Amino acid sequence: MSSVLVRNARLVNEGREFDGDLLVSNGRIVKIAGSIHGENAHVEIDAQGQWLVPGMIDDQVHFRDPGAPDKGSFYTESRAAVAGGITSFMDMPNTNPATLTLAALDDKKRRAAINSVANYGFHFGVSNDNLDTVAALNPCEVAGVKVFMGASTGNMLVDDPQTLERLFAEVPTLLLAHCEHTPSIEANAAKVLERFGEHIPASVHPQIRDAEACFRSSSMAVDLARRHGTRLHVLHLTTARELALFEDKPLTHKRISAEVCLHHLLFDDRDYPSLGNLIKCNPAIKTQADRDALRQALMSNRLDVIGSDHAPHTWAEKQRPYHQAPSGLPLVQHALPALMELVIDEVLPITALVAKTSHRVADLFAIPDRGYLREGYWADLVLIRAEPEGVAVSRQPILSQCGWTPFARQRFRHSVSTTIVSGQIAWHDKRLNDNCQGLPLRFMR
């Protein structure tokens, strides 16, 4: 691995902003100082005051590999991810085949090792009939165990009470939950169908997958976790009401944590008329009041991490009528530039953004030597450049396989100029380095 010296950066780390240089050698950060001299690095980058932050560790992506090459793969989506400032990702189990067996897990690791330019880890799936496998998992081999406590595809909806009780009691590692109450959703959908017939507008999506459906499921998950002492992480919160379920205290002092995703921080129900199915996702993007409550909660410890829930579908699929269009958005390519809008609008300090996208994710998943700017740690780094005139997303090539983005009409006031993955330059000056090879994430539990 070549050495890299980043000069004249504005570093953001562990609640501090400071000017300095950073030296990388053999994949690791070897020196951080106000000024570094006498080092003959292979590559020298003059940051000219750009933000230098630890790369985003995305705890929730759907890279569609294996099973849906028309939507995405580790090759395409990891390249989109590094362009968006994501240096590590954790992929979800609802692929085809689903990651419900050790053989399926090994196959995904093999595919990523060949094709991913970002570091990678994998969540294991739960069904109603693989609990023996889940209970016997080595906690160091998976990022977490994912349970769909709501509508899902294939065999991954777990709604049997006895199965859930056993899962929460016996899961050997972090349990991640997608929480929506399926009977409530089905009842809401029946009412909407009666009202609109087959001509259902996308704007009713948050009425079908409403706040009550979310709260009923997430409150049940929290109750199960409290009774069994489970280490629970509730994914993609979308409502103000759910926030009361989570404690406002440091991550190290609690066993139940929560994630919010960038689209639930950046969109609300006023965007459905213009974007329609393009922002149809599960759980649904809800009201402005919900969005604002989620933003405010980021300033406390109720919300611990920010993820993307990147879930690409083809453009043709998204043009179908509402009830046929699949749920999910492609988001990784614009992750940090989109979130930096919250910084420039003074919604969130950049130190808090770095904590929620890097520090706390590494802490939550027990990932050693990543997520911080520290000497001796892996060099997963991102340089973020201010763009005073704004960068039109529509003028940028889309790297995700699906070829579209819900941000097409926006101009972002920051861009990712450089992404370094495990000491290798993966993205620089709008160009990908195909020789970069992501490494498997380790989980020290």
C-alpha positions as CSV (number, residue, x, y, z in Angstrom):
1,M,0.0,0.0,0.0
2,S,1.3,3.5,-0.9
3,S,1.7,6.2,1.7
4,V,-0.6,9.3,1.6
5,L,0.0,12.7,3.2
6,V,-3.0,15.0,3.5
7,R,-1.9,18.6,4.2
8,N,-3.8,21.7,5.3
9,A,-7.1,19.9,6.3
10,R,-9.7,20.9,8.8
11,L,-10.0,17.7,10.8
12,V,-13.2,16.7,12.6
13,N,-12.9,14.0,15.3
14,E,-14.4,13.2,18.7
15,G,-16.2,16.5,19.1
16,R,-13.3,18.7,17.9
17,E,-12.4,20.7,14.8
18,F,-8.8,21.5,14.2
19,D,-6.4,22.3,11.4
20,G,-3.6,19.9,10.6
21,D,-2.0,17.2,8.5
22,L,-2.5,13.5,8.5
23,L,-0.1,10.8,7.3
24,V,-1.1,7.3,6.1
25,S,1.3,4.4,5.7
26,N,0.5,0.7,5.1
27,G,-3.2,1.3,5.3
28,R,-3.1,3.0,8.7
29,I,-3.0,6.5,10.1
30,V,0.5,6.9,11.4
31,K,0.7,10.5,12.3
32,I,-1.7,13.4,13.0
33,A,-0.1,16.8,13.7
34,G,-0.5,20.5,13.0
35,S,2.2,20.2,10.4
36,I,4.1,17.1,9.1
37,H,7.5,17.5,7.6
38,G,10.3,15.2,6.4
39,E,8.0,12.5,5.1
40,N,8.3,11.3,1.5
41,A,4.8,10.1,0.8
42,H,3.9,8.5,-2.5
43,V,0.9,10.7,-2.7
44,E,0.4,14.2,-1.3
45,I,-2.9,15.9,-1.2
46,D,-3.3,19.6,-0.4
47,A,-6.7,19.8,1.2
48,Q,-6.7,23.6,1.1
49,G,-8.9,23.7,4.2
50,Q,-11.4,21.0,3.2
51,W,-13.1,19.0,6.0
52,L,-11.2,15.7,6.7
53,V,-13.5,13.3,8.5
54,P,-13.6,9.5,9.2
55,G,-15.5,7.8,6.4
56,M,-19.1,7.0,6.9
57,I,-19.8,3.5,8.1
58,D,-23.2,2.6,6.7
59,D,-25.0,0.1,9.0
60,Q,-27.8,-0.6,6.5
61,V,-27.6,-1.2,2.8
62,H,-29.3,-3.5,0.3
63,F,-26.7,-4.0,-2.5
64,R,-28.9,-6.7,-4.1
65,D,-26.0,-9.2,-4.4
66,P,-26.8,-12.0,-5.2
67,G,-30.0,-12.1,-7.1
68,A,-30.8,-8.8,-8.7
69,P,-28.0,-7.7,-11.0
70,D,-30.3,-5.3,-12.8
71,K,-30.7,-3.4,-9.5
72,G,-27.2,-3.6,-8.0
73,S,-24.2,-5.6,-7.0
74,F,-21.2,-5.3,-4.7
75,Y,-19.3,-4.0,-7.7
76,T,-21.6,-1.2,-8.7
77,E,-23.0,-0.1,-5.3
78,S,-19.7,-0.1,-3.5
79,R,-18.4,2.3,-6.2
80,A,-21.4,4.5,-5.7
81,A,-20.8,4.4,-1.9
82,V,-17.2,5.6,-2.0
83,A,-18.2,8.5,-4.2
84,G,-20.7,9.4,-1.5
85,G,-18.1,9.3,1.4
86,I,-19.0,5.8,2.6
87,T,-15.9,3.7,3.4
88,S,-17.6,0.7,5.0
89,F,-21.0,-0.9,4.7
90,M,-23.1,-3.6,6.3
91,D,-25.4,-5.4,3.8
92,M,-28.8,-6.7,4.7
93,P,-29.9,-10.4,4.3
94,N,-33.0,-10.1,2.1
95,T,-31.2,-11.0,-1.1
96,N,-31.9,-14.0,-3.4
97,P,-31.1,-16.4,-1.8
98,A,-31.7,-14.8,1.5
99,T,-28.8,-14.8,4.0
100,L,-30.4,-17.4,6.2
101,T,-27.7,-20.1,6.1
102,L,-23.9,-20.1,6.7
103,A,-23.4,-21.1,3.1
104,A,-25.3,-18.0,1.9
105,L,-23.2,-15.8,4.2
106,D,-19.9,-17.3,3.0
107,D,-21.1,-16.7,-0.6
108,K,-21.7,-13.0,0.0
109,K,-18.3,-12.6,1.7
110,R,-16.7,-14.2,-1.3
111,R,-18.5,-11.9,-3.7
112,A,-17.6,-8.8,-1.8
113,A,-13.9,-9.8,-1.5
114,I,-13.7,-10.0,-5.3
115,N,-15.8,-6.9,-6.2
116,S,-16.1,-4.3,-3.4
117,V,-14.0,-1.2,-3.2
118,A,-15.4,-0.4,0.2
119,N,-14.9,-2.3,3.4
120,Y,-17.8,-4.8,4.0
121,G,-19.7,-6.7,6.6
122,F,-23.0,-8.7,6.6
123,H,-26.1,-9.0,8.7
124,F,-27.6,-12.5,9.1
125,G,-31.3,-13.1,8.5
126,V,-34.1,-14.6,10.6
127,S,-37.0,-16.7,9.5
128,N,-39.5,-18.7,11.4
129,D,-37.5,-21.8,10.9
130,N,-33.7,-21.0,11.2
131,L,-33.5,-20.1,14.9
132,D,-31.1,-23.0,15.7
133,T,-28.7,-21.5,13.1
134,V,-29.1,-18.0,14.5
135,A,-28.6,-19.1,18.1
136,A,-25.4,-20.9,17.2
137,L,-23.8,-18.0,15.3
138,N,-20.3,-16.8,16.1
139,P,-20.9,-13.1,17.1
140,C,-17.6,-12.1,15.5
141,E,-18.7,-13.5,12.1
142,V,-21.7,-11.2,11.4
143,A,-22.4,-7.5,11.9
144,G,-25.8,-8.3,13.4
145,V,-28.9,-10.4,13.1
146,K,-31.8,-8.8,11.2
147,V,-35.4,-9.5,12.0
148,F,-38.3,-8.1,10.0
149,M,-41.1,-7.5,12.5
150,G,-43.3,-6.3,9.7
151,A,-44.0,-6.9,6.0
152,S,-41.0,-8.4,4.1
153,T,-40.3,-10.6,1.2
154,G,-40.0,-14.3,1.0
155,N,-39.6,-16.2,4.3
156,M,-38.2,-13.4,6.4
157,L,-41.3,-12.0,8.1
158,V,-41.1,-13.2,11.7
159,D,-44.5,-12.8,13.3
160,D,-45.0,-15.9,15.4
161,P,-45.0,-14.8,19.1
162,Q,-43.1,-17.9,20.3
163,T,-40.4,-17.5,17.6
164,L,-39.9,-13.9,18.6
165,E,-39.7,-14.7,22.3
166,R,-37.0,-17.3,21.6
167,L,-35.2,-15.0,19.2
168,F,-34.9,-12.2,21.7
169,A,-33.9,-14.6,24.4
170,E,-31.2,-16.5,22.5
171,V,-29.8,-14.2,19.8
172,P,-26.0,-14.2,20.5
173,T,-25.2,-10.8,19.1
174,L,-26.8,-7.4,18.2
175,L,-30.4,-7.8,17.0
176,L,-31.6,-5.3,14.4
177,A,-35.3,-4.9,13.9
178,H,-37.4,-3.5,11.1
179,C,-40.5,-2.5,12.9
180,E,-44.0,-2.2,11.3
181,H,-47.2,-3.9,12.4
182,T,-48.4,-5.9,9.4
183,P,-52.1,-6.2,10.5
184,S,-52.4,-2.4,10.9
185,I,-50.8,-1.9,7.4
186,E,-53.2,-4.4,5.8
187,A,-56.2,-2.7,7.4
188,N,-55.1,0.7,6.3
189,A,-54.4,-0.6,2.8
190,A,-57.9,-2.0,2.6
191,K,-59.4,1.4,3.4
192,V,-57.3,3.1,0.8
193,L,-58.2,0.6,-1.8
194,E,-61.9,1.1,-1.1
195,R,-61.4,4.9,-1.4
196,F,-59.2,5.1,-4.5
197,G,-59.6,1.7,-6.2
198,E,-56.7,0.9,-8.4
199,H,-55.7,4.6,-8.8
200,I,-53.8,5.0,-5.5
201,P,-51.6,8.0,-5.3
202,A,-48.1,7.7,-3.8
203,S,-49.0,10.4,-1.3
204,V,-51.1,7.9,0.7
205,H,-48.1,5.7,1.4
206,P,-47.6,7.2,4.9
207,Q,-51.3,6.7,5.6
208,I,-51.0,3.0,4.8
209,R,-47.7,2.5,6.6
210,D,-48.6,5.0,9.3
211,A,-47.2,6.1,12.6
212,E,-49.4,3.7,14.6
213,A,-48.1,0.7,12.6
214,C,-44.6,1.8,13.4
215,F,-45.2,2.4,17.1
216,R,-47.1,-0.8,17.7
217,S,-44.2,-2.8,16.3
218,S,-41.2,-0.9,17.7
219,S,-42.8,-0.7,21.2
220,M,-43.3,-4.5,21.1
221,A,-39.6,-4.9,20.1
222,V,-38.4,-2.7,22.9
223,D,-40.6,-4.5,25.4
224,L,-39.3,-7.9,24.3
225,A,-35.7,-6.6,24.5
226,R,-36.2,-5.3,28.0
227,R,-37.7,-8.5,29.3
228,H,-34.9,-10.7,27.8
229,G,-32.0,-8.3,28.2
230,T,-31.5,-8.3,24.4
231,R,-29.0,-6.0,22.8
232,L,-31.5,-4.4,20.4
233,H,-31.0,-1.9,17.6
234,V,-34.2,-0.5,16.0
235,L,-33.7,0.5,12.4
236,H,-34.9,3.6,10.5
237,L,-37.1,5.4,12.9
238,T,-39.6,7.6,11.2
239,T,-42.0,9.1,13.8
240,A,-41.8,11.6,16.7
241,R,-43.9,9.2,18.8
242,E,-41.3,6.4,18.6
243,L,-38.6,8.6,20.0
244,A,-40.0,8.3,23.5
245,L,-39.2,4.6,23.5
246,F,-35.4,5.3,23.5
247,E,-33.3,6.7,26.3
248,D,-31.4,9.9,26.1
249,K,-28.1,8.7,27.4
250,P,-24.7,7.6,25.9
251,L,-24.6,4.5,23.7
252,T,-22.2,2.8,26.2
253,H,-24.9,3.1,28.9
254,K,-27.8,1.4,27.1
255,R,-28.8,-1.9,25.5
256,I,-31.4,-0.5,23.2
257,S,-30.3,1.8,20.4
258,A,-31.9,3.4,17.4
259,E,-31.0,4.4,13.8
260,V,-32.4,7.2,11.6
261,C,-31.9,7.2,7.8
262,L,-30.9,10.1,5.7
263,H,-34.1,10.2,3.6
264,H,-36.2,10.5,6.7
265,L,-34.1,13.5,7.7
266,L,-34.2,15.2,4.3
267,F,-37.7,14.5,2.8
268,D,-41.2,14.7,4.2
269,D,-44.8,14.1,3.0
270,R,-44.8,17.4,1.1
271,D,-42.4,15.8,-1.4
272,Y,-44.8,13.0,-2.6
273,P,-46.6,15.2,-5.2
274,S,-43.3,15.9,-7.1
275,L,-41.4,12.6,-6.4
276,G,-44.2,10.0,-6.0
277,N,-42.9,6.4,-6.1
278,L,-39.3,7.6,-6.2
279,I,-39.5,8.2,-2.4
280,K,-41.8,5.2,-1.7
281,C,-39.9,3.3,1.0
282,N,-40.6,1.1,4.1
283,P,-41.2,2.5,6.6
284,A,-42.6,5.5,4.9
285,I,-41.4,9.1,4.8
286,K,-43.9,10.9,7.0
287,T,-44.8,14.4,8.1
288,Q,-42.7,17.5,8.4
289,A,-43.3,17.4,12.2
290,D,-41.9,13.8,12.3
291,R,-38.9,14.9,10.2
292,D,-38.2,17.8,12.5
293,A,-38.5,15.7,15.6
294,L,-36.0,13.2,14.2
295,R,-33.6,16.0,13.4
296,Q,-33.9,17.4,16.9
297,A,-33.3,14.0,18.4
298,L,-30.0,13.7,16.7
299,M,-28.8,16.5,19.0
300,S,-29.5,14.2,21.9
301,N,-28.6,10.5,22.5
302,R,-32.0,9.1,21.6
303,L,-30.9,8.5,18.0
304,D,-27.5,6.8,17.9
305,V,-26.5,6.4,14.3
306,I,-27.4,7.6,10.8
307,G,-27.7,5.0,8.0
308,S,-28.8,5.1,4.4
309,D,-31.0,2.0,3.9
310,H,-29.8,2.2,0.3
311,A,-32.3,0.0,-1.6
312,P,-32.2,0.4,-5.4
313,H,-34.9,-0.6,-7.9
314,T,-35.0,0.0,-11.6
315,W,-36.5,3.2,-13.0
316,A,-39.1,1.1,-14.9
317,E,-40.2,-0.5,-11.7
318,K,-40.7,2.8,-10.0
319,Q,-42.9,4.0,-12.9
320,R,-45.5,1.4,-12.2
321,P,-48.7,2.2,-10.5
322,Y,-48.4,2.8,-6.7
323,H,-49.5,-0.7,-5.6
324,Q,-47.0,-2.3,-8.1
325,A,-44.0,-0.1,-7.5
326,P,-41.5,-1.5,-5.1
327,S,-40.3,0.3,-2.0
328,G,-36.7,1.6,-1.7
329,L,-34.4,4.4,-2.7
330,P,-30.8,4.5,-4.1
331,L,-28.9,6.8,-1.7
332,V,-25.3,5.9,-1.1
333,Q,-23.7,8.0,-3.8
334,H,-25.0,11.3,-2.2
335,A,-24.9,10.3,1.4
336,L,-22.4,12.7,2.9
337,P,-23.2,15.6,0.5
338,A,-26.9,15.3,1.3
339,L,-26.3,15.1,5.1
340,M,-23.9,18.1,4.9
341,E,-27.0,20.2,4.0
342,L,-28.1,19.8,7.6
343,V,-24.7,21.1,8.7
344,I,-24.8,24.2,6.4
345,D,-28.4,24.9,7.5
346,E,-27.2,24.7,11.1
347,V,-29.5,21.8,12.0
348,L,-26.6,19.7,13.0
349,P,-22.9,20.5,13.9
350,I,-20.4,18.7,11.8
351,T,-19.0,17.1,14.9
352,A,-22.4,15.5,15.7
353,L,-22.7,14.4,12.1
354,V,-19.3,12.6,12.3
355,A,-20.3,11.0,15.6
356,K,-23.5,9.6,14.2
357,T,-22.1,8.4,10.9
358,S,-18.7,7.1,12.0
359,H,-17.8,7.1,15.8
360,R,-21.1,5.6,17.2
361,V,-21.4,3.1,14.3
362,A,-18.0,1.7,15.1
363,D,-18.8,1.6,18.8
364,L,-22.2,0.0,18.3
365,F,-21.0,-2.8,16.1
366,A,-17.7,-3.2,18.0
367,I,-15.6,-2.6,14.9
368,P,-12.0,-2.2,16.0
369,D,-9.6,0.5,14.6
370,R,-12.2,2.2,12.4
371,G,-14.6,5.1,12.7
372,Y,-12.1,7.6,14.2
373,L,-9.2,9.8,13.2
374,R,-6.6,8.2,15.5
375,E,-3.0,7.2,15.0
376,G,-2.8,3.4,14.5
377,Y,-6.4,3.2,13.2
378,W,-7.2,2.1,9.6
379,A,-7.2,5.1,7.2
380,D,-10.8,5.3,6.2
381,L,-11.0,9.0,5.3
382,V,-13.1,11.5,3.4
383,L,-12.3,15.0,2.2
384,I,-15.4,17.2,1.9
385,R,-15.1,20.3,-0.2
386,A,-17.4,23.3,0.1
387,E,-19.2,24.2,-3.1
388,P,-20.5,27.8,-2.7
389,E,-22.3,27.8,-6.0
390,G,-23.8,24.3,-5.4
391,V,-23.3,21.2,-7.4
392,A,-26.3,20.1,-9.6
393,V,-26.9,16.4,-9.0
394,S,-28.4,16.1,-12.4
395,R,-25.1,16.9,-14.0
396,Q,-23.3,14.0,-12.3
397,P,-23.1,10.4,-13.6
398,I,-25.1,8.0,-11.5
399,L,-22.8,5.1,-10.4
400,S,-25.6,2.9,-8.9
401,Q,-26.7,0.2,-11.3
402,C,-30.3,1.5,-11.3
403,G,-29.2,4.8,-12.9
404,W,-31.3,7.3,-11.0
405,T,-31.5,9.2,-7.7
406,P,-34.3,10.9,-5.7
407,F,-31.9,13.9,-5.4
408,A,-31.9,14.7,-9.2
409,R,-33.4,18.1,-8.8
410,Q,-31.1,19.3,-6.0
411,R,-27.9,21.2,-5.8
412,F,-25.6,20.2,-2.9
413,R,-23.4,22.7,-1.3
414,H,-20.6,20.2,-0.5
415,S,-19.0,17.4,-2.5
416,V,-16.8,14.5,-1.7
417,S,-13.4,15.2,-3.3
418,T,-11.5,12.2,-2.0
419,T,-12.3,8.9,-0.3
420,I,-9.6,6.7,1.2
421,V,-10.5,3.1,2.1
422,S,-8.1,1.2,4.3
423,G,-5.3,3.4,3.2
424,Q,-6.1,3.2,-0.6
425,I,-7.4,6.1,-2.6
426,A,-10.8,4.9,-3.9
427,W,-12.2,8.2,-5.2
428,H,-10.4,11.3,-6.1
429,D,-11.3,14.3,-8.3
430,K,-14.5,12.6,-9.5
431,R,-12.6,9.5,-10.6
432,L,-12.8,5.9,-9.2
433,N,-9.8,3.8,-8.5
434,D,-10.8,0.3,-9.6
435,N,-7.7,-1.2,-8.0
436,C,-8.9,-0.3,-4.5
437,Q,-9.9,-3.4,-2.5
438,G,-12.2,-3.1,0.5
439,L,-11.4,-5.3,3.5
440,P,-13.8,-7.4,5.6
441,L,-14.9,-5.6,8.8
442,R,-14.1,-7.3,12.1
443,F,-16.4,-7.4,15.0
444,M,-14.7,-7.8,18.4
445,R,-17.4,-9.0,20.7
